[in-house]
Amino acid sequence: MESKLIIIRGNSGSGKTTTAKNLQSHLGRGTLLVSQDTVRREMLKVHDRDGNLSIDLIQQIAEYGKNNCEFVIVEGILYKPRYGEMLHNLIEFFNQKIYTYYFDLSFKETVKRHNSSPKKMEFGEESLCSWWKPNDYLGVDGEMILTDEMLQDDVLKLILNQLQK
């Protein structure tokens, strides 16, 4: 099986999780979704610090998916200084069969999207601002930059079209 790795990154509230879940739903059974929040906050209950346990576990789960799933989606904020080495390891492990997306939204648009999501009650604009890290690109070949103008449906269509090539 030629498994494909899809990496979806960006600031909190930008729409990564919604996109990843919609993509998984569209791609169907056997599509592995590895969510940074699920692994870090729910499975391990660790803080997002350098060297936290979730970094290795995200990599191990995704590597498992390579031999067992047609599509592996890794999504999260995944700050490059903290998660970049692990992501580059995954890119190499998947033999360049990767699709990388970064939500490069304005802070204003991020707040707007966050306020329309179910997570709006979990944290607000002040938290979004304190976590904000713009232009956190991985800098890998083919990395697609997703902008304010692209709605969820546009992003989903873009990814699905690229997966068919």
N, C-alpha and C positions, 0 to 999 in steps of 0.2 A: 504494500500500500504506500502510495506517495502522499504522505501527510503534509498539509499546508499549515503554517503558523501565521496567525493573524494577531498583531499587537496593536492594541488601541489604548492610547495614553492621552493625558491632558489634565488640566487643573480640576479640582473638586467642583462638581456642579455643572460641568460642561456637556454632559450627555453620554459619557463613555459607557456606563453600565447599561443604560437604556439601549444604546446602539448594539452593545455586545449581546444582550438578551434577545433583541429583535433578530440579530444575525443568527444566533444559535437556533432560534425558533424557525427561521426560514431555511437554514441548512439541514435541519432535521436531526433525527436520532443518531446517537453516536458522535455528535459534535461536542467536544470537551470545552467547557468554559471555565477558565481559571481566573477568578476575581481576586484582586489584591485585598479588597476589603473582607471578603469571605475568609480567605486564608489567614490574614493578619489579625483581624478584629474578632472573628467568630471562632475559627478553629484553634488559634494559638493565643488569642488575647494578649498580644504584645504591642508595645508602642512602636511607631514608625521611626526608628532610629537606625543609624548605621549598624550593620551587622546583625539586625534582628532576625529571628528564626524563620520568618516568612520568606525571606529571600531565597534560601536554599529549597524550601518546600515548594514554592511556586515553580522553581526550575525542575524539581523532581517530578511534580505532577505533569508539567508540560512535556517533559521527556517521555514519561509513560504514554502520553497521548500520541506521540509520534508513531509508535508501533501498533497502536490500537484504534486510532480515530482518523478519519479523513481530514478533519479540520480541528485545530487546537486554537482557541481564542484566549489570549492573555490580556486582561484589561485592568487598568488602575491608573492612579496618578503616576506611580512608578518613576519618581524623580531620577533623572540620569545620574547624578552624583552617587546615589545610594543603590540603584537597581541597574545601572547601565552595564556593568560588567556581566551580571547575570543574563541580561537581555542579549548582549552580544554573544555570550556562550550559547544561548538558545538559537540565535540566528545561525551560528556556525553548525550546531547540532542538527538543525533542520536542512542543512545543505543548501542554503539560500532560497528555499521554497517558502519565502516569507512575504508578508504584506504588512506594512507598518503605517499607522495613522496617528497623527497628533492633532488634537483639538486645540488650535491656536486662536482662541476667542478673546475678545476684549473683556475686561472685567465687568463692564456694564451688561454685556450679553450673557456672561456666565451667571450673574446674579439673576437676570431675567429667567434663564432656563432653570436655575435652581429653585426659584420661587414657584415654578409650575410643576415641580416634581414632588413625589411623596416624601422625600427627605427634607423638605423645607421646614418641617417641625423639629428635626434633629439638630440643626445648626443654622445660623443666619449669616448675614452679610459680613459681620465683624470677623467671624471665623474664616469665611471664605477669603477675606482680605489678609488675615494673618498667615494663611497657607499658600497664598498666591505666589507662583513662580512662573513668570512669562518666558516664552522662547526656550523651553526645555527640550529642544530637539535631540533625537538620538544621533542624527547626522549619518544615517545609513543610506545606501543607494535605494532609490524608490520610495523613500519616506514621503507620504502624502500629508500635506498640511490642510486641515479642515478649518474653514473660516466662519465668521458670524453669518454670512449670507447663506450658508448651507444648512437646510433644515434636516431633521432626522431622516425623512424619506430620501432626500438627496444623498445623504451619507450612505444609507443602506444600499441604494441603487449603485453608487460608485463602487462600493466594496464588492457587491455581487458581480458587477460587470468585470472587475479586475480578476476575480477568482475564476471566471470562465475563460480567461485568455491562456 
